[in-house]
Amino acid sequence: MPPEQAIAGLKRAMLQNPTTNVAVVSEPGDELTIQRLNLHDELASDFLTTVKEALPPEDTRFIPYDPGYTPEWNQMAYLEITEGTLIADLVTELSQVQQAGLFQEDEEIIDSLRFYGIVISPSARRHAVFFRTYSPTKELSRKPGFAALFSRGHFDKVKSKIFLFDRQVDCFAWDGYLFIRNVTAFQRIFRYYEELRAKADDTITTILSRIPISNADAFRAAGTQQIQMMSKLAQIARKPYLEQVTIQEIERTITEFQLDVQIVRENGRKKVLFEGTPSKRWLILKLLDDDYLGSIMTNQKYEVNSKSPLR
């Protein structure tokens, strides 16, 4: 099923008077804790309205998620949910929200709040899970100053805990897909950068096995220490063209765009020289990510930060 069809099905499911539940997710220790909020009907209706408003309009173009690409205003990134991943596990657990314990005003839980999930269930077996980042600062008593409530003509200090929820959604899961509205928040929820760090060394090894790079030790050190470079390298390692790119094509691009990148010879073999100075360390990454493009219409040459292939 294509993502467009999945979204169409979700919109139909929203018309079937689905049940609405909300679970908050905290991390007081090494494991996530999921607790269900006990909602009155009016509040549940507000959450349902929020997720309905988060659904993309009819003319949205769906594109596969790429951490290095910034979606345009009329695009929505998506990825297929793979079993055994953190995304799949969280979607499964939140789909079983009715089995979760009720939220308690435990200070340790509130201190470690990370995100919450709005679970929409058109049937007992079908669930859509909408994710939104959250933090302890959303609880009013933790903000600087103190809260006052106006009631019956006078103000009184708020003694109960009051949690603030907005009408935003960062990403949502349905029918085997995760649809991403806010890329940065999605990466925070699913520990994208932690995963990058864990896989950074293997990513560098993959690239070095396909592209001849001189000063490889410095290249590996830079690519496993700076998070922005890790993200760029992970993006490069997934490119389907990487296995076909030749040193001759790289050299031609360097010449065509007059890039300050050197080609050197080591043991009779041409290699791209990695230089770790701040002004040069990104040049090879941009080169390998095919960031240098030319216009057929104007013959102008450009360095681009975001791009998506035409179908």
C-alpha contacts under 8 A as a table, 3 or more apart, distances in Angstrom:
res1	aa1	res2	aa2	distance
1	M	5	Q	6.33
1	M	6	A	6.72
2	P	5	Q	5.46
2	P	6	A	6.54
3	P	6	A	4.97
3	P	7	I	6.26
3	P	62	F	6.99
3	P	78	Y	7.77
3	P	177	Y	7.23
4	E	7	I	5.27
4	E	8	A	6.31
4	E	62	F	7.21
5	Q	8	A	5.04
5	Q	9	G	6.24
6	A	9	G	5.09
6	A	10	L	6.25
6	A	174	W	7.23
6	A	175	D	6.28
7	I	10	L	4.96
7	I	11	K	6.26
7	I	55	L	7.82
8	A	11	K	5.22
8	A	12	R	6.45
9	G	12	R	5.14
9	G	13	A	6.18
10	L	13	A	4.92
10	L	14	M	6.26
10	L	128	A	7.89
10	L	174	W	7.33
11	K	14	M	5.17
11	K	15	L	7.00
11	K	52	K	7.97
11	K	55	L	7.68
12	R	15	L	5.45
12	R	16	Q	7.22
13	A	16	Q	5.39
13	A	18	P	7.38
13	A	122	P	5.81
14	M	17	N	6.65
14	M	18	P	6.39
14	M	52	K	7.35
14	M	122	P	7.04
15	L	18	P	7.51
16	Q	122	P	6.11
17	N	122	P	6.81
18	P	120	I	6.13
18	P	121	S	5.14
18	P	122	P	4.13
18	P	123	S	7.08
19	T	120	I	5.80
19	T	121	S	5.19
19	T	122	P	6.49
20	T	44	A	5.88
20	T	45	S	7.69
20	T	47	F	7.45
20	T	48	L	6.51
20	T	118	I	7.04
20	T	119	V	5.79
20	T	120	I	4.88
20	T	121	S	6.57
21	N	36	R	7.41
21	N	37	L	7.33
21	N	39	L	7.51
21	N	44	A	7.03
21	N	97	V	7.18
21	N	98	Q	7.96
21	N	118	I	5.89
21	N	119	V	5.11
21	N	120	I	6.67
22	V	36	R	5.93
22	V	37	L	5.64
22	V	39	L	7.93
22	V	97	V	7.71
22	V	116	Y	7.02
22	V	117	G	5.64
22	V	118	I	4.54
22	V	119	V	5.98
23	A	34	I	6.33
23	A	35	Q	5.33
23	A	36	R	4.21
23	A	37	L	5.74
23	A	94	L	7.19
23	A	97	V	6.72
23	A	116	Y	5.57
23	A	117	G	5.31
23	A	118	I	6.67
23	A	119	V	7.86
24	V	34	I	5.85
24	V	35	Q	5.53
24	V	36	R	6.46
24	V	37	L	7.32
24	V	103	F	7.76
24	V	113	L	7.24
24	V	114	R	7.89
24	V	115	F	6.16
24	V	116	Y	4.17
24	V	117	G	6.41
25	V	32	L	6.51
25	V	33	T	5.61
25	V	34	I	4.70
25	V	35	Q	6.66
25	V	113	L	6.02
25	V	114	R	5.88
25	V	115	F	5.40
25	V	116	Y	5.48
25	V	117	G	7.74
26	S	32	L	5.69
26	S	33	T	5.22
26	S	34	I	6.69
26	S	109	I	5.98
26	S	110	I	7.36
26	S	112	S	5.05
26	S	113	L	4.04
26	S	114	R	5.20
26	S	115	F	7.08
27	E	30	D	6.80
27	E	31	E	5.97
27	E	32	L	4.61
27	E	33	T	5.96
27	E	109	I	7.31
27	E	112	S	5.19
27	E	113	L	6.51
27	E	114	R	6.98
28	P	31	E	7.32
28	P	32	L	7.27
28	P	33	T	7.45
28	P	108	E	6.20
28	P	109	I	5.99
28	P	111	D	7.59
28	P	112	S	5.32
29	G	32	L	7.44
34	I	94	L	7.78
34	I	100	A	6.46
34	I	101	G	7.53
35	Q	97	V	7.93
35	Q	100	A	5.52
35	Q	101	G	5.17
35	Q	102	L	5.30
35	Q	103	F	4.86
36	R	97	V	6.46
36	R	98	Q	7.37
36	R	100	A	5.80
36	R	101	G	5.95
36	R	102	L	4.71
36	R	103	F	5.44
37	L	102	L	5.95
37	L	103	F	5.51
38	N	102	L	6.76
38	N	103	F	7.55
39	L	43	L	6.14
39	L	44	A	5.92
40	H	43	L	5.50
40	H	44	A	6.27
41	D	44	A	5.06
41	D	45	S	6.13
42	E	45	S	5.08
42	E	46	D	6.46
43	L	46	D	5.02
43	L	47	F	6.48
44	A	47	F	5.19
44	A	48	L	6.26
45	S	48	L	4.99
45	S	49	T	6.19
46	D	49	T	5.10
46	D	50	T	6.25
47	F	50	T	4.98
47	F	51	V	6.49
47	F	118	I	7.14
47	F	167	R	7.82
48	L	51	V	5.39
48	L	52	K	6.29
48	L	120	I	7.55
49	T	52	K	5.12
49	T	53	E	6.27
50	T	53	E	5.30
50	T	54	A	6.45
50	T	167	R	5.20
50	T	168	Q	6.81
50	T	169	V	7.72
51	V	54	A	4.91
51	V	55	L	6.73
51	V	118	I	7.90
51	V	130	F	7.07
51	V	168	Q	7.97
51	V	169	V	6.98
52	K	55	L	5.60
54	A	168	Q	7.16
54	A	169	V	6.29
56	P	60	T	6.24
56	P	76	M	7.80
57	P	60	T	5.72
59	D	74	N	7.24
60	T	74	N	5.16
60	T	75	Q	5.44
60	T	76	M	6.79
61	R	74	N	6.17
61	R	75	Q	4.62
61	R	76	M	6.29
62	F	75	Q	5.66
62	F	76	M	4.96
62	F	77	A	5.81
62	F	78	Y	6.82
63	I	75	Q	6.85
63	I	76	M	6.17
63	I	77	A	4.86
63	I	78	Y	6.23
64	P	77	A	5.44
64	P	78	Y	5.13
64	P	79	L	5.80
65	Y	69	Y	7.90
65	Y	77	A	4.85
65	Y	78	Y	5.15
65	Y	79	L	5.61
66	D	69	Y	5.45
66	D	77	A	7.83
66	D	235	Q	7.01
67	P	70	T	7.93
67	P	183	V	7.86
67	P	231	S	6.96
67	P	232	K	7.98
67	P	235	Q	6.61
68	G	231	S	7.20
68	G	232	K	6.45
68	G	235	Q	6.37
68	G	305	N	7.92
68	G	306	S	6.92
69	Y	305	N	7.40
69	Y	306	S	4.76
69	Y	307	K	6.30
69	Y	308	S	7.46
70	T	306	S	5.76
70	T	307	K	7.92
71	P	74	N	7.83
71	P	75	Q	5.55
71	P	76	M	6.45
71	P	77	A	6.85
72	E	75	Q	5.23
72	E	76	M	7.91
76	M	179	F	6.97
76	M	180	I	6.33
76	M	181	R	6.37
77	A	179	F	6.03
77	A	180	I	5.28
77	A	181	R	7.23
78	Y	177	Y	6.65
78	Y	178	L	5.50
78	Y	179	F	4.38
78	Y	180	I	5.74
79	L	177	Y	5.75
79	L	178	L	5.41
79	L	179	F	6.76
80	E	176	G	5.94
80	E	177	Y	4.57
80	E	178	L	6.30
81	I	85	T	7.84
81	I	87	I	6.80
81	I	88	A	5.95
81	I	176	G	5.37
81	I	177	Y	5.40
81	I	178	L	6.38
82	T	85	T	6.05
82	T	87	I	7.83
82	T	88	A	6.29
83	E	88	A	5.58
83	E	89	D	7.62
84	G	88	A	6.29
84	G	89	D	6.62
85	T	88	A	5.27
85	T	89	D	6.23
86	L	89	D	5.12
86	L	90	L	6.09
86	L	190	F	6.88
87	I	90	L	5.29
87	I	91	V	6.14
87	I	190	F	6.70
88	A	91	V	5.22
88	A	92	T	6.16
89	D	92	T	5.19
89	D	93	E	6.18
90	L	93	E	5.10
90	L	94	L	6.02
91	V	94	L	5.29
91	V	95	S	5.97
91	V	129	V	6.61
91	V	173	A	7.06
92	T	95	S	5.11
92	T	96	Q	6.63
93	E	96	Q	5.32
93	E	97	V	6.85
94	L	97	V	4.97
94	L	117	G	6.96
94	L	119	V	7.06
94	L	129	V	7.14
95	S	119	V	6.51
95	S	127	H	5.99
95	S	128	A	7.63
95	S	129	V	6.91
96	Q	99	Q	5.74
96	Q	100	A	7.22
97	V	100	A	5.20
97	V	119	V	7.53
105	E	109	I	7.64
105	E	110	I	7.26
106	D	109	I	5.31
106	D	110	I	6.30
107	E	110	I	5.06
107	E	111	D	5.94
108	E	111	D	5.09
108	E	112	S	6.46
109	I	112	S	5.38
109	I	113	L	6.33
110	I	113	L	5.36
110	I	136	P	5.67
111	D	135	S	7.94
111	D	136	P	5.46
112	S	135	S	7.37
112	S	136	P	6.78
113	L	134	Y	6.34
113	L	135	S	5.12
113	L	136	P	5.72
114	R	133	T	6.14
114	R	134	Y	5.10
114	R	135	S	5.47
114	R	189	I	7.40
115	F	131	F	6.98
115	F	132	R	5.53
115	F	133	T	4.11
115	F	134	Y	4.29
115	F	135	S	6.99
115	F	189	I	6.93
116	Y	131	F	5.91
116	Y	132	R	5.52
116	Y	133	T	6.49
116	Y	134	Y	6.56
117	G	129	V	6.14
117	G	130	F	5.35
117	G	131	F	4.63
117	G	132	R	6.46
118	I	129	V	5.68
118	I	130	F	4.96
118	I	131	F	6.55
119	V	127	H	6.50
119	V	128	A	5.76
119	V	129	V	4.61
119	V	130	F	6.42
120	I	127	H	5.58
120	I	128	A	5.10
120	I	129	V	6.40
121	S	124	A	6.65
121	S	125	R	7.72
121	S	126	R	5.82
121	S	127	H	4.49
121	S	128	A	6.46
122	P	126	R	6.21
122	P	127	H	6.73
123	S	126	R	5.29
123	S	127	H	7.33
124	A	127	H	7.85
127	H	174	W	6.96
128	A	172	F	7.03
128	A	173	A	5.62
128	A	174	W	4.93
128	A	175	D	7.95
129	V	172	F	5.44
129	V	173	A	5.16
129	V	174	W	6.92
130	F	169	V	6.48
130	F	170	D	7.52
130	F	171	C	5.98
130	F	172	F	4.14
130	F	173	A	6.49
131	F	169	V	6.03
131	F	170	D	5.75
131	F	171	C	5.40
131	F	172	F	5.81
132	R	168	Q	7.08
132	R	169	V	5.16
132	R	170	D	5.17
132	R	171	C	7.19
132	R	185	A	7.83
133	T	170	D	7.23
133	T	185	A	6.54
133	T	188	R	7.99
133	T	189	I	6.64
134	Y	138	K	7.08
135	S	138	K	5.86
136	P	139	E	5.84
136	P	142	R	7.21
137	T	140	L	6.96
137	T	142	R	5.63
137	T	143	K	6.10
138	K	142	R	7.64
138	K	143	K	7.91
138	K	163	F	5.67
138	K	164	L	5.33
138	K	165	F	7.62
139	E	142	R	5.76
139	E	143	K	7.31
139	E	161	K	6.69
139	E	162	I	5.64
139	E	163	F	4.44
139	E	164	L	6.39
140	L	143	K	5.48
140	L	146	F	7.89
140	L	147	A	6.88
140	L	161	K	6.91
140	L	162	I	5.61
140	L	163	F	6.30
140	L	164	L	7.42
141	S	144	P	7.93
141	S	146	F	6.59
141	S	147	A	7.04
141	S	161	K	6.61
141	S	162	I	7.41
143	K	146	F	7.32
146	F	157	K	7.48
146	F	158	V	7.85
147	A	157	K	6.10
147	A	158	V	5.61
148	A	155	F	6.01
148	A	156	D	5.46
148	A	157	K	4.55
148	A	158	V	5.48
149	L	155	F	5.34
149	L	156	D	5.33
149	L	157	K	6.19
149	L	158	V	6.06
150	F	153	G	6.78
150	F	154	H	5.55
150	F	155	F	4.35
150	F	156	D	6.53
151	S	154	H	5.66
151	S	155	F	6.27
151	S	156	D	7.62
158	V	161	K	7.81
169	V	172	F	7.61
169	V	181	R	7.17
169	V	182	N	7.92
170	D	180	I	6.43
170	D	181	R	5.18
170	D	182	N	4.85
170	D	183	V	7.63
170	D	185	A	6.10
170	D	186	F	6.24
171	C	178	L	6.82
171	C	179	F	5.47
171	C	180	I	4.34
171	C	181	R	5.32
171	C	182	N	6.65
171	C	186	F	6.38
172	F	178	L	5.55
172	F	179	F	5.32
172	F	180	I	6.72
173	A	176	G	7.03
173	A	177	Y	5.60
173	A	178	L	4.34
173	A	179	F	6.28
174	W	177	Y	5.48
174	W	178	L	6.59
180	I	183	V	6.18
180	I	186	F	6.81
182	N	185	A	5.49
182	N	186	F	6.11
183	V	186	F	5.07
183	V	187	Q	6.22
184	T	187	Q	5.22
184	T	188	R	6.34
185	A	188	R	4.98
185	A	189	I	6.13
186	F	189	I	5.19
186	F	190	F	6.25
187	Q	190	F	5.43
187	Q	191	R	5.85
187	Q	192	Y	4.61
187	Q	193	Y	7.04
188	R	191	R	5.25
188	R	192	Y	6.30
188	R	193	Y	7.60
189	I	192	Y	7.76
191	R	194	E	5.30
191	R	195	E	6.33
192	Y	195	E	5.24
192	Y	196	L	6.27
193	Y	196	L	4.82
193	Y	197	R	6.25
193	Y	227	I	7.21
193	Y	231	S	7.90
194	E	197	R	5.20
194	E	198	A	6.34
195	E	198	A	5.06
195	E	199	K	6.25
196	L	199	K	5.24
196	L	200	A	5.63
196	L	227	I	7.89
196	L	230	M	6.38
196	L	231	S	6.87
196	L	234	A	7.45
197	R	200	A	5.08
197	R	224	T	6.96
197	R	227	I	7.62
197	R	230	M	7.25
198	A	201	D	7.65
199	K	202	D	5.45
199	K	203	T	6.17
200	A	203	T	5.05
200	A	204	I	6.34
200	A	223	G	7.14
200	A	224	T	5.45
200	A	230	M	6.19
200	A	234	A	7.58
201	D	204	I	5.22
201	D	205	T	6.33
201	D	220	R	7.29
201	D	224	T	6.30
202	D	205	T	5.01
202	D	206	T	6.24
203	T	206	T	5.14
203	T	207	I	6.46
203	T	233	L	6.91
203	T	234	A	6.16
203	T	237	A	6.40
204	I	207	I	5.21
204	I	208	L	6.13
204	I	220	R	6.10
204	I	223	G	7.04
204	I	224	T	7.99
204	I	233	L	7.25
205	T	208	L	5.14
205	T	209	S	6.09
206	T	209	S	5.26
206	T	210	R	6.71
206	T	237	A	6.66
207	I	210	R	5.32
207	I	211	I	5.92
207	I	236	I	7.85
207	I	237	A	6.01
208	L	211	I	5.23
208	L	212	P	6.27
208	L	213	I	6.58
208	L	216	A	7.65
209	S	212	P	7.44
210	R	242	L	6.98
210	R	243	E	5.97
211	I	242	L	7.93
211	I	245	V	7.89
211	I	246	T	7.87
211	I	247	I	7.68
212	P	247	I	7.56
212	P	270	K	7.39
212	P	271	K	4.89
212	P	272	V	6.30
213	I	216	A	5.86
213	I	271	K	5.10
213	I	272	V	4.74
213	I	273	L	5.89
213	I	274	F	6.66
214	S	264	V	7.55
214	S	266	E	7.74
214	S	271	K	5.62
214	S	272	V	5.74
214	S	273	L	4.66
214	S	274	F	6.04
215	N	218	A	5.68
215	N	219	F	6.44
215	N	273	L	6.37
215	N	274	F	5.75
215	N	275	E	7.61
216	A	219	F	4.85
216	A	220	R	6.08
216	A	274	F	7.27
217	D	220	R	5.13
217	D	221	A	6.19
218	A	221	A	5.03
218	A	222	A	6.14
218	A	274	F	7.54
218	A	275	E	7.93
218	A	276	G	6.87
219	F	222	A	5.33
219	F	223	G	6.09
219	F	274	F	6.27
219	F	275	E	7.94
219	F	276	G	7.37
220	R	223	G	5.12
220	R	224	T	6.16
221	A	224	T	5.45
221	A	225	Q	6.40
222	A	225	Q	5.56
222	A	226	Q	6.40
222	A	229	M	7.49
222	A	276	G	7.35
223	G	226	Q	6.20
223	G	227	I	7.99
223	G	229	M	5.47
223	G	230	M	5.51
223	G	233	L	7.22
224	T	227	I	7.63
224	T	229	M	7.75
224	T	230	M	6.27
225	Q	230	M	7.64
226	Q	229	M	5.44
226	Q	230	M	6.31
227	I	230	M	4.94
227	I	231	S	6.29
228	Q	231	S	5.23
228	Q	232	K	6.37
229	M	232	K	5.03
229	M	233	L	5.99
229	M	282	W	7.97
230	M	233	L	5.14
230	M	234	A	6.07
231	S	234	A	5.21
231	S	235	Q	6.30
232	K	235	Q	5.12
232	K	236	I	6.30
232	K	285	L	7.04
232	K	289	D	7.98
233	L	236	I	4.95
233	L	237	A	6.10
233	L	285	L	7.01
234	A	237	A	5.17
234	A	238	R	6.59
235	Q	238	R	5.49
235	Q	239	K	6.84
235	Q	289	D	7.70
236	I	239	K	5.33
236	I	242	L	7.63
236	I	285	L	7.79
236	I	288	L	6.70
236	I	289	D	5.49
237	A	242	L	7.30
239	K	242	L	5.65
239	K	289	D	7.89
240	P	243	E	7.01
241	Y	244	Q	5.38
241	Y	245	V	6.37
242	L	245	V	5.45
242	L	288	L	7.90
245	V	249	E	6.55
245	V	250	I	7.36
246	T	249	E	5.25
246	T	250	I	6.43
247	I	250	I	4.97
247	I	251	E	6.03
247	I	270	K	7.13
247	I	271	K	7.21
247	I	272	V	7.90
248	Q	251	E	5.04
248	Q	252	R	6.12
249	E	252	R	5.04
249	E	253	T	6.25
250	I	253	T	5.19
250	I	254	I	6.30
250	I	287	L	7.70
251	E	254	I	5.11
251	E	255	T	6.32
251	E	263	I	7.19
252	R	255	T	5.17
252	R	256	E	6.03
253	T	256	E	4.99
253	T	257	F	6.04
254	I	257	F	5.52
254	I	258	Q	5.58
254	I	259	L	4.97
254	I	260	D	7.59
254	I	261	V	6.72
255	T	258	Q	4.93
255	T	259	L	6.74
257	F	292	Y	7.45
257	F	301	K	7.34
259	L	283	L	7.83
260	D	280	K	7.67
260	D	283	L	7.70
261	V	272	V	7.37
261	V	273	L	6.91
261	V	274	F	7.96
261	V	280	K	7.92
261	V	283	L	7.00
261	V	284	I	7.31
262	Q	272	V	6.18
262	Q	273	L	5.49
263	I	270	K	6.46
263	I	271	K	5.57
263	I	272	V	4.77
263	I	273	L	5.87
264	V	270	K	5.62
264	V	271	K	5.39
264	V	272	V	6.41
264	V	273	L	6.37
265	R	268	G	5.70
265	R	269	R	5.20
265	R	270	K	4.51
265	R	271	K	6.03
266	E	269	R	5.20
266	E	270	K	6.46
266	E	271	K	7.02
272	V	284	I	7.87
274	F	281	R	6.84
274	F	284	I	6.88
275	E	280	K	5.94
275	E	281	R	5.61
276	G	280	K	6.39
276	G	281	R	4.71
277	T	280	K	5.42
277	T	281	R	5.71
278	P	281	R	5.71
278	P	282	W	7.79
279	S	282	W	7.40
280	K	283	L	5.44
280	K	284	I	7.95
281	R	284	I	6.88
281	R	285	L	7.75
282	W	285	L	5.23
282	W	286	K	6.16
283	L	286	K	5.25
283	L	287	L	6.07
284	I	287	L	4.92
284	I	288	L	6.08
285	L	288	L	5.21
285	L	289	D	6.07
286	K	289	D	5.06
286	K	290	D	6.33
286	K	291	D	5.29
286	K	292	Y	7.47
287	L	290	D	5.30
287	L	291	D	6.05
287	L	292	Y	6.76
288	L	291	D	7.65
290	D	293	L	7.33
291	D	303	E	5.48
291	D	304	V	5.22
291	D	305	N	6.70
292	Y	301	K	7.26
292	Y	302	Y	5.74
292	Y	303	E	4.64
292	Y	304	V	6.47
293	L	301	K	5.83
293	L	302	Y	5.27
293	L	303	E	6.35
293	L	304	V	7.30
294	G	299	N	6.22
294	G	300	Q	5.67
294	G	301	K	4.25
294	G	302	Y	5.92
295	S	298	T	5.54
295	S	299	N	4.95
295	S	300	Q	5.33
295	S	301	K	6.32
295	S	302	Y	7.85
296	I	299	N	5.46
296	I	300	Q	7.91
304	V	307	K	7.11
